[in-house]
């Protein structure tokens, strides 16, 4: 639904985005990753039409991005805020109307969301009387209220306690089920693994990796396994099947990290071990998004 | 367009509903009316009731019975010694003792004014004047001039200001009232532009520091947000101004009816005239003043010569124009900083022309409302809102008024344009100390 094509954005002295392209599929949750200052926010600001790119284009549902798309995008910035002296209900209504909703429609939707997230009694409270977590909830509601097709969340869970983070996560999944597409910008890799269908990694203004989470993980598998056993066995690196990367002995149990040779399988590893030891555990070492992220960023440095 | 209306509505309502706005709007006219009420009350009271009784102990034969009592000071010659009077002072109904020792008229010395309380400055100079006058008259008489010749010497001059208008007719001019109205309008203009311009700046900074700006800008264009805020706050200013006018008008009407009944006013006028007549019995100017009904009537009459409706309408125009001109600059400043403490260095260059216009308008323009400086001050948009208001009551040719208005409109379109280009970059910049040079750079940025 969203295609970013060859975007370049130059600020006075530094290049914020250098020929970045990516595409987000309809109904998916897309993770936009990258270290601080990589250019994520610059890209989001272009998609939300806060700034315009120097060159390149953004295609939204087959059309070049224009003002009519504003009402179809919801944006929760990382640095978020509300008018401190304004009442919550009025404030959310105001933001909804600015996105083009009618007064009646907005009232209905605000009531629905306030009820759903147990904020019913907040309507006449002022923002300055709410805790930070409560303010975050209000902002989340303001972001999704106008039923946007594309919802962009920049660090959506920062500032939430685990209970509220879980509530918001479930709301995201539910909205996603109803057809909303999400772009997630975050550093928290565990939420990326949990939620995202695909990702793009931006580093030093360039996109260095993208694709579906499953594919990327598949690509980063390198035939490494954890084996835990008890019994007397001194593994010999090689033997034509595996290399030992690491060995720990603890209370009579041995834990090995091994990497299989090219073309060998876990079955062949087991066939070597089974006759000599009692096996407790065999795990494939699957790289986490966190590992991939660190690995990629370090490589490029 | 729909969005800018929403913004105007929010900016307007959020300010008008504030307690501080309601209190300020209601209280100011009451305070001002109360202040003027007190002023008028005391001047009437002062004119009618302050009466100092002075016992004159004169050892000087030539000055006996020569001091004439006036409305506020009555001289009573007593045949008692100074020591006697001193001991009974305060109990015998006298406020002061004036002691005139036996001195030669050429070298008066040893005169004393004694009282239970220190004589005020005006009281003191009045007595000095009276004594000097009495001595002068005695000296003139001594050199052989008759009393009736002395009376003829006295004359009271009253200049009648007239202005010849374009069609050659005489118009009553009203220097006093024009100066008051002009200065008041100028001061009001200065205050309004400053107060509401700063409000725009605060509003922009608030949006920036509360970080709502990014959410807003993902919904509306920076220009819409800036103009919405500026117009919303302008409407707040107009609301306050109109309420002030209506409230002051009704309060003063009610107050005049309730507290100052007409007799009092007439009495003041009449007694003022009597006082004048007592001092100078001849002179045609006095007669004129009697028919005019005294100084209060004079101010009322000269007010009637001013076209207050025109002044009010022009004020509203120049308020809107001057406010737009300056508030756009304030919006640009607000967008460039992270907090109000950083605004000082930028406020200075914006405040300078406004303050200069204010100071010059109240000095140079008031003294010479048709001069070159006055003309240029009322043309340049930086100073014209104030200078034109000060000039207006003196009469400004229509072409000058029109030109000044056109220049102001061109001026604010210019500042709004410049400001919006700085604003759209500034509101998204955080954590950097901004310099004027940087702001100029933002101005040249592409979108």
Interface residues (C-beta under 8 A of the other chain):
Chain A: X12 X45 X48 X49 X50 X51 X52 X54 X70 X73 X75 X76 X77 X79 X80 X81 X82 X83 X84 X85 X86 X94 X95 X97 X98 X99 X139 X142
Chain B: X3 X6 X7 X10 X14 X206 X207 X209 X210 X211 X212 X213 X214 X215 X216 X217 X218 X219 X220 X428 X430 X441 X446 X447
